């Protein structure tokens, strides 16, 4: 149905206020215009489903579900992908409301007419029609060929046919951009669905080999696809699941399966076979798992312990994960700790080991590894996470002085707000004074630029301590980024309104210069609360005079009176 039937007075299928809320005012009005301009063609009206084609930049397939205030659905337009409920859905809902339930009862819509037409034809005519369509549509041809494949031919010819179908579906030819990625993925998924039908039957061996081939093809194709929506990962997971099911049904030789999975997990381009021993445990059985562990242990023992020599290469993480599965399965905590102790090439590795020990009730061991990591890497840049972790355990162990020592060593090298917070908690006012003196000394020595580093941290610490006089003085001496200036102005506007107003006025000018009118408007609202109405009126008059050519800014300023309740906070 295109256009509106002005005589329709049916009860509303979809609640209009709910539609407006779902879409938002602007989108609702655009959808209303689409409906009024006759851009909606209802294809099918069912009790709880409406299918329509809406003419826009392209023709979009739009589906609405539910009734009343419960409204769902989808649209093939880009706006639905990005933002959700779109103008095409609004237009479809309004068209359905106008059609009313009587139209649904009459089977109204192009889809109903098509169904009635096809039902009147014989089977042979339908076969000829679909086959004709398939000859002109390669994608449809592949789908029909794959759907028919399991029912025809022996295993060898079936495998060859489906292998060609997988090759055709996964072929990219050239780069597949974002707009075409979903269609490409749909074709590949159709091929996988056909393979999945074989995975649990007598042709499971065929499915096993085809799933492996599909994984290889998909992994290779991903390099030529805009996979922003993660289609590749979904397809690989589906192919892996088919492979698992086929392995369970076909029962390949356990040792051979283990060797193949081990090689794929260790050298695969993706994480498709990540932790394969656990995923395939049922198919591997005891014999396969034993072989898998033997392979992993053999490779693991060839790797030397790694401490401060990151140039030593090897598959430490992959092999550790494989062997950790077996150690966890056996409840062998000592082996799991030993596995994590082989690669201690960074402070993060020490932190990871210490956290694991703590999670498993080994507090003393956790502290020992954390302190060892700090001392091993004491000449380099301190790792703040490891330092804070060790300080927490030391404090709980009653070793407050050692905790402070590690914190001060890290703070003096790389000062940060988190380190300060911990020092302040342990050392009180004395820690605060020592920290502020250290930062001032660093600034006097010329360490760090005027816009970052010690000056920024100093001012933030003073704000945290509510030492606003000192904070403004430090800002005057050392400067600060606009974001820091606003943070100080916001924190101290009650005690230092004049300074806050000066910062806000400066930032308003910067925002106006770069077209950031909403940000400027919010600051103007804050300024109104810091001075009397006459001063604010004079400021606004001057502002409008200087920026009178910025029409959008003027509309914003004139649309709401500064200082009124409608201004944003």
C-alpha atoms as one frame of an Amber mdcrd trajectory, in Angstrom:
protein
   0.000   0.000   0.000   1.516   3.353  -1.036   0.077   6.538   0.389  -2.628
   7.044   2.943  -6.269   6.079   2.786  -7.947   9.204   4.110 -11.131   7.269
   4.832  -9.449   4.828   7.237 -10.569   5.238  10.812  -9.328   1.966  12.299
  -8.141   1.717  15.868  -4.421   2.236  16.255  -2.375  -0.954  16.159   0.670
   0.885  17.607   0.494   3.502  20.366   1.611   6.816  18.835   3.040   8.264
  22.052   5.148   5.106  22.503   6.324   5.474  18.901   7.382   9.060  19.525
   9.240   8.053  22.688  11.053   5.198  20.945  12.106   7.271  17.943  12.573
  10.710  19.478  10.842  13.860  18.314  12.906  14.593  15.190  12.927  11.018
  13.906   9.187  10.695  14.562   8.442  13.807  12.511  10.604  12.531   9.627
   8.753   9.215   9.716   5.445  11.048   9.758   6.522  12.907   6.604   7.519
   9.640   4.908   4.065   8.226   5.625   2.322  11.368   4.420   4.349  11.307
   1.178   3.216   7.767   0.401   6.629   6.135   0.742   5.391   3.038   2.602
   4.272  -0.133   0.856   2.787  -2.693   3.233   3.873  -6.160   2.145   2.303
  -8.194   4.917  -0.007  -7.537   7.860  -0.210 -10.233  10.513  -1.666 -10.042
  14.035   1.709  -9.218  15.646   3.951  -8.509  12.654   4.043  -5.938   9.871
   6.371  -6.212   6.878   6.833  -3.176   4.639   9.054  -1.690   1.992   9.842
   1.973   2.578  11.221   4.151  -0.208  14.115   6.365   0.837  17.685   6.727
  -0.391  17.144   3.043  -1.217  14.181   0.742  -0.734  14.379  -0.564   2.825
  12.857  -3.730   4.285  11.143  -2.797   7.539   9.604  -5.159  10.102   7.537
  -4.159  13.125   6.456  -6.552  15.851   4.136  -6.302  18.846   1.133  -4.101
  19.474   0.142  -1.121  21.575   3.089   0.193  23.595   5.179  -2.956  23.097
   6.874  -2.253  19.790   9.903  -4.001  18.332  11.341  -4.774  14.935  14.161
  -3.941  12.576  15.007  -2.077   9.399  17.618  -2.677   6.697  18.636   1.005
   6.656  22.034   2.200   8.005  20.338   4.392  10.624  18.803   1.375  12.352
  22.227  -0.291  12.539  23.744   2.828  14.117  20.954   4.288  16.247  18.041
   1.869  16.504  14.393   2.820  15.951  14.326   4.785  12.673  12.014   6.974
  10.597  11.148   4.053   8.288   9.808   2.113  11.278   7.762   5.127  12.352
   6.327   5.476   8.843   5.489   1.761   8.729   3.743   1.914  12.103   1.621
   4.872  11.014   0.712   3.104   7.756  -0.261  -0.034   9.685  -2.368   2.056
  12.055  -4.173   3.563   9.125  -4.772   0.174   7.494  -6.348  -1.226  10.662
  -6.970  -4.816  11.728  -9.610  -5.427   9.055  -6.907  -5.208   6.426  -4.852
  -7.838   8.272  -7.858 -10.146   8.419  -8.337  -9.757   4.658  -4.715 -10.830
   4.039  -3.857  -7.383   2.719  -0.390  -6.729   1.306   1.884  -7.661  -1.562
   3.252 -10.688   0.303  -0.261 -12.124   0.668  -0.973 -11.577  -3.031   2.294
 -13.273  -3.980   1.565 -16.252  -1.739  -1.897 -16.655  -3.248  -0.437 -16.439
  -6.750   2.247 -19.076  -6.030  -0.228 -21.453  -4.380  -2.258 -21.471  -7.590
   0.715 -22.710  -9.633   1.806 -26.301  -9.983   5.036 -27.721  -8.558   6.735
 -27.885 -11.955   5.958 -24.241 -12.674   7.359 -23.210  -9.298  10.516 -25.256
  -9.881  11.037 -23.640 -13.286  10.477 -20.188 -11.807  12.948 -20.622  -8.917
  15.547 -22.286 -11.135  15.274 -19.331 -13.517  15.851 -16.885 -10.706  18.849
 -18.903  -9.501  20.468 -18.852 -12.960  20.474 -15.054 -12.843  21.485 -14.759
  -9.167  24.821 -16.472  -8.280  24.217 -16.087  -4.534  20.790 -17.769  -4.751
  22.240 -20.465  -6.992  24.921 -21.296  -4.400  22.378 -21.411  -1.593  20.084
 -23.765  -3.496  23.002 -25.910  -4.635  24.224 -26.250  -1.057  20.733 -27.024
   0.226  20.367 -29.802  -2.350  23.898 -31.184  -2.002  23.394 -33.423   1.076
  20.623 -35.320  -0.720  22.554 -36.135  -3.886  25.822 -37.839  -4.732  28.321
 -39.980  -2.864  30.577 -38.665  -0.119  33.447 -37.760  -2.427  31.389 -35.786
  -4.936  29.401 -34.173  -2.122  32.584 -33.009  -0.416  33.956 -31.609  -3.671
  30.704 -29.765  -4.409  30.445 -28.255  -0.937  34.129 -27.324  -0.962  33.507
 -25.336  -4.141  30.458 -23.742  -2.537  32.526 -22.694   0.496  35.194 -21.285
  -1.826  32.562 -19.293  -3.688  30.893 -17.964  -0.555  34.165 -16.927   1.119
  35.711 -15.388  -2.005  36.177 -11.620  -1.635  37.647 -10.692  -5.027  38.432
  -7.229  -3.748  38.077  -5.440  -0.432  34.622  -5.952   1.094  33.586  -2.657
   2.669  31.382  -2.196   5.716  28.163  -1.958   3.725  28.747  -5.278   1.946
  30.224  -7.229   4.874  26.886  -8.427   6.273  25.756  -9.829   2.906  29.101
 -11.616   2.503  28.760 -13.103   5.986  25.190 -14.264   5.241  26.408 -16.271
   2.251  29.195 -17.879   4.261  26.752 -18.690   7.073  24.439 -20.381   4.563
  27.344 -22.588   3.465  28.151 -23.441   7.071  24.505 -24.290   7.768  24.646
 -26.891   5.029  27.838 -28.406   6.437  26.248 -28.431   9.903  23.516 -30.757
   8.599  26.200 -33.375   7.940  28.034 -33.051  11.255  25.947 -35.472  13.293
  25.265 -38.195  10.717  27.115 -40.807   8.741  28.865 -38.081   6.755  30.400
 -36.446   9.821  33.883 -37.101   8.422  32.995 -34.992   5.396  31.706 -32.232
   7.680  34.928 -32.387   9.724  37.135 -31.767   6.697  34.811 -29.118   5.262
  34.720 -27.250   8.587  38.524 -27.145   8.648  38.540 -25.890   5.054  35.944
 -23.230   5.906  37.998 -22.033   8.882  41.084 -21.663   6.698  39.110 -19.757
   4.065  37.406 -17.437   6.551  40.654 -16.640   8.364  42.254 -15.732   5.058
  39.253 -13.675   3.883  39.037 -11.563   7.055  42.117  -9.643   5.927  40.096
  -8.298   2.978  36.924  -7.356   4.867  35.802  -4.413   6.980  34.908  -6.580
   9.960  33.852  -3.757  12.287  30.753  -5.701  13.348  32.685  -8.888  14.078
  31.144 -11.093  11.381  34.418 -12.990  11.009  34.548 -14.028  14.650  30.934
 -15.225  14.539  31.583 -17.308  11.417  34.756 -18.835  12.854  32.945 -19.742
  16.049  30.162 -21.395  14.035  32.660 -23.325  11.922  34.542 -24.410  15.056
  31.299 -25.637  16.652  30.547 -27.688  13.519  34.063 -29.110  13.689  33.592
 -30.087  17.349  30.264 -31.797  16.605  31.744 -33.612  13.600  34.711 -34.824
  15.679  32.362 -36.221  18.312  30.355 -38.071  15.661  33.174 -39.225  13.367
  35.533 -40.234  16.222  38.834 -39.650  14.369  42.013 -41.178  15.767  42.533
 -39.361  19.124  46.283 -38.885  18.761  45.946 -37.591  15.193  43.174 -35.201
  16.271  45.293 -33.993  19.187  48.268 -33.242  16.942  46.109 -31.335  14.474
  44.411 -29.263  17.152  47.713 -28.561  18.909  49.266 -27.237  15.703  46.227
 -25.089  14.958  46.074 -23.618  18.449  49.777 -22.834  18.470  50.087 -21.416
  14.955  46.538 -20.364  14.005  45.847 -16.894  12.645  42.980 -16.382  15.079
  41.706 -17.654  18.418  39.400 -20.193  16.766  41.151 -23.102  18.504  41.951
 -21.254  21.725  42.069 -23.723  24.632  41.223 -26.539  22.228  41.959 -29.296
  24.757  39.083 -28.090  26.905  36.707 -27.477  23.986  37.394 -30.854  22.353
  37.815 -32.885  25.551  34.888 -35.218  24.767  36.120 -35.902  21.250  39.746
 -36.331  22.321  39.040 -38.720  25.155  41.754 -39.811  27.557  44.105 -40.922
  24.792  43.804 -37.649  22.862  44.173 -35.497  25.972  47.271 -37.440  26.991
  48.822 -36.795  23.578  47.828 -33.126  23.697  49.503 -32.696  27.069  52.619
 -34.544  25.892  52.966 -32.206  22.914  52.488 -29.086  25.030  54.902 -30.264
  27.729  57.540 -31.205  25.177  57.380 -27.721  23.623  57.252 -26.044  27.058
  60.385 -27.751  28.308  62.316 -26.430  25.320  61.652 -22.847  26.445  64.172
 -21.343  28.882  62.935 -19.402  31.928  62.386 -15.803  30.884  63.309 -13.050
  33.347  64.520  -9.661  32.155  65.290 -10.775  28.618  62.232 -10.094  26.449
  64.349 -10.817  23.357  63.895 -14.546  24.109  61.008 -15.526  21.848  58.613
 -18.425  22.221  55.009 -19.390  22.690  55.053 -18.910  26.458  51.455 -17.702
  26.845  49.900 -20.294  24.524  51.741 -23.234  26.022  51.195 -22.033  29.573
  47.454 -21.861  28.892  47.394 -25.366  27.452  49.235 -26.889  30.404  47.264
 -24.829  32.914  44.093 -26.539  31.689  45.512 -29.932  32.662  46.932 -28.694
  35.980  43.602 -27.097  36.934  41.783 -30.267  35.906  43.930 -32.209  38.370
  43.717 -29.555  41.093  47.506 -29.123  41.064  47.960 -25.575  42.380  51.737
 -25.877  42.723  52.074 -26.720  39.044  49.822 -23.801  38.076  52.033 -21.423
  40.082  55.159 -22.948  38.537  53.750 -22.400  35.054  53.218 -18.710  35.756
  56.704 -18.446  37.243  58.524 -19.429  34.063  57.991 -16.111  32.299  58.796
 -13.216  34.660  60.069 -10.853  32.000  58.065  -7.820  33.115  56.569  -6.254
  36.252  53.138  -7.199  34.889  54.152 -10.856  34.860  55.129 -10.605  38.527
  51.842  -8.877  39.329  49.901 -11.577  37.491  51.710 -14.304  39.448  51.231
 -12.517  42.773  47.530 -11.920  42.129  47.054 -15.591  41.226  48.700 -16.668
  44.480  46.511 -14.288  46.472  43.334 -15.490  44.723  44.221 -19.032  45.747
  44.856 -18.262  49.409  48.659 -17.983  49.241  49.028 -14.482  50.700  52.641
 -14.851  51.884  53.699 -16.240  48.511  51.863 -13.419  46.760  53.741 -10.819
  48.793  57.077 -12.530  48.177  56.568 -12.477  44.387  55.319  -8.873  44.426
  58.345  -7.627  46.381  60.699  -9.665  44.208  59.224  -8.015  41.121  59.753
  -4.552  42.588  63.405  -5.254  43.395  64.163  -6.984  40.069  62.908  -3.961
  38.140  63.883  -1.229  40.615  66.258   0.456  38.143  63.571   0.958  35.504
  60.282   2.780  35.466  58.219   1.519  38.400  55.015  -0.352  37.645  52.306
   1.468  39.571  49.937  -1.513  39.688  52.598  -3.797  41.165  53.641  -1.112
  43.644  50.102  -0.535  44.878  49.471  -4.284  45.109  52.618  -4.858  47.160
  51.908  -1.847  49.399  48.428  -3.159  50.156  49.739  -6.572  51.200  52.572
  -5.034  53.230  50.150  -2.793  55.104  47.908  -5.737  55.943  50.960  -7.663
  57.115  51.837  -4.862  59.564  54.834  -3.681  57.522  53.701  -0.090  57.085
  57.221   1.337  56.801  58.098  -1.037  53.943  54.864  -0.175  52.173  55.649
   3.542  52.399  59.203   2.950  51.208  58.019   1.258  48.007  55.378   3.932
  47.432  57.836   6.793  47.872  60.356   5.143  45.564  57.696   4.878  42.843
  56.283   8.357  43.471  59.678  10.026  43.246  60.274   8.424  39.851  56.770
   8.667  38.398  54.395  10.686  40.579  50.679  10.000  40.223  47.402  10.741
  41.951  46.824   7.069  42.877  50.234   6.774  44.516  49.570   9.995  46.408
  46.217   8.733  47.668  47.887   5.641  49.147  50.751   7.665  50.653  48.303
  10.142  52.156  46.323   7.315  53.727  49.445   5.811  55.285  51.397   8.971
  56.143  48.711  11.543  56.841  49.568  15.262  56.815  53.299  14.596  56.812
  52.974  12.676  53.552  50.963  15.526  52.061  53.605  18.129  52.947  56.446
  15.967  51.665  54.605  15.345  48.384  53.836  19.003  47.774  57.419  19.994
  48.564  58.755  17.341  46.184  56.553  18.541  43.326  57.415  22.203  43.924
  61.123  21.341  43.951  60.764  19.443  40.696  59.038  22.416  39.095  61.675
  24.853  40.341  64.339  22.588  38.860  62.586  22.849  35.501  61.463  19.238
  35.289  58.348  18.836  33.150  56.783  21.412  30.891  54.375  24.117  32.046
  51.335  22.269  30.680  51.822  18.766  32.004  53.603  16.533  34.495  54.413
  17.867  37.917  52.436  21.116  37.579  49.249  19.306  36.597  49.604  16.793
  39.438  50.462  19.502  41.964  47.307  21.440  41.188  45.154  18.313  41.258
  46.556  17.355  44.657  45.837  20.837  46.000  42.267  20.586  44.671  41.914
  17.189  46.326  43.071  18.729  49.625  40.751  21.752  49.118  43.796  24.067
  49.344  42.306  26.414  46.772  44.484  29.481  47.485  47.583  27.372  46.877
  46.007  25.762  43.809  45.240  29.109  42.150  48.713  30.345  43.042  50.277
  27.243  41.437  48.117  27.727  38.346  49.275  31.331  38.047  52.924  30.270
  38.385  52.993  27.130  36.283  49.967  27.304  34.006  47.618  24.459  33.188
  45.502  22.951  30.435  41.956  24.346  29.931  40.434  21.168  31.345  42.477
  21.576  34.540  41.547  25.241  34.792  37.867  24.371  34.597  38.285  21.597
  37.181  39.781  24.092  39.614  37.130  26.714  38.809  34.308  24.189  39.382
  35.810  22.995  42.666  36.451  26.462  44.101  33.711  28.651  42.617  32.080
  29.136  46.005  35.268  30.409  47.643  36.900  32.048  44.608  34.033  33.252
  42.375  36.096  35.962  40.681  38.803  33.557  39.555  36.212  31.008  38.448
  34.408  33.665  36.391  37.648  34.648  34.660  38.330  31.029  33.696  34.752
  30.480  32.504  34.839  33.649  30.393  38.078  32.567  28.744  36.719  29.106
  28.014  33.469  30.528  26.619  35.517  32.471  24.074  37.487  29.368  23.105
  34.340  27.252  22.738  32.628  29.936  20.664  35.668  30.237  18.407  35.593
  26.530  17.585  31.812  26.212  17.242  31.323  24.395  20.568  28.245  26.412
  21.418  26.562  23.971  23.801  29.693  23.845  25.973  29.879  27.633  25.983
  26.210  27.850  26.901  26.650  25.550  29.904  29.492  27.669  31.231  27.455
  30.852  30.815  24.768  29.265  32.999  27.349  28.635  35.734  28.546  32.228
  35.492  25.015  33.478  36.122  25.063  31.877  39.561  28.286  33.613  40.589
  27.283  37.281  40.084  24.255  39.533  40.110  21.767  39.814  37.253  22.988
  43.215  36.082  26.568  41.984  35.651  25.367  38.902  33.786  23.132  40.988
  31.511  26.025  43.277  30.640  28.290  40.298  29.955  25.706  38.712  27.659
  25.170  41.936  25.751  28.900  42.258  25.121  29.139  38.569  24.174  26.295
  38.869  21.644  27.831  41.955  20.117  31.200  40.282  19.576  29.746  37.031
  18.256  26.681  38.363  16.434  27.707  36.688  13.156  27.521  33.219  14.754
  23.832  32.618  14.128  23.565  29.251  15.857  25.272  30.640  18.946  22.906
  33.600  18.935  19.888  31.301  18.681  21.130  29.360  21.671  21.722  32.477
  23.735  18.403  34.056  22.844  16.410  30.842  23.236  16.914  30.741  26.997
  17.489  33.536  29.388  20.811  33.073  31.198  20.376  32.176  34.836  16.864
  30.808  34.367  15.775  27.382  35.597  15.856  26.070  32.017  19.595  26.588
  31.671  21.716  23.452  31.919  23.807  23.057  35.054
